Amino acid sequence: MVHHDVFSEGSMFCKRWRPEELLPKVDRLARVLLENQHVTGVALTGSLARLEPKIHDIDLIVFHDGRLKDGSAPDPPGPSEYDYEDSFPLDVAFDVPEWDLVRSLRGISSGTPLNYIFVQEKVLFNCAYLQSLEAREHFKDFYTRVFCDIPLVLLRPRSRRGLLRERIKIDGIFGFGRNLPGIGLSPRGLRIKHRCIDPRCKPRETWSRCRRRIKMRKFHWWHPFMSLIGR
């Protein structure tokens, strides 16, 4: 889902992490992001939200009240990330420079690639807004996939603000990844999604087909073979 991967110099092997290594990080990242007054919630999506055994990067949805910039802030950026209209450096994602916040986020991530996807909180409730995002997406069905199809887990749900507090009940909070080995205290999570009957809010392509295409685009099709030789 994110637009970059970390490859070792001159090698086809990209670094991967176990979910139990990353979940404590995302909980701390959510806590720091919520220090900004316009951030109303932080959610996890992508491979880590699916608790896949090997993770390349972290995808975080940053819900805001309309006062922040919409789009994607890959950190660190790939070589052509800012060729896209809705991609920008993490440093300029906020309403005013948040140097201390950004510095804290980078300290927590400590080398793990992240994609921060900034979107207004109304995306969970407003079909017109969700559908309007199609015009700026990098890849087909990106936003409808994230908000209507694949797992989306609200982190630190008791700290949510704005529309997320008004419209989302916290029944169903659970320890995310609690069954993973060595996880310790699992972060609190709440499964959320955009719910409606409008077919325009649904992805047009099946997830299985989309996933195959993503793996080919990112050159991850070779991972099953690498697992056989212990890489």
Protein Blocks (a to p, Z undefined) as FASTA:
>chain_A
ZZcdcddehiabdcdddfklmmmmmmmmmmmmmmpmklgbdcdehjllnopabdfbdcdd
dddehlaccddddddddfklmmpfkbccfklmpmbdcfklmmmmmmmnnopacddddddf
klmmmmklmmmmmmmpfbghklmmmmmmmccddehkllgghjllmmmccehiacehklpg
hklpaddddddddddfbfklpcfbdfklmmmmmmmmnopmmmmmmmmnoZZ
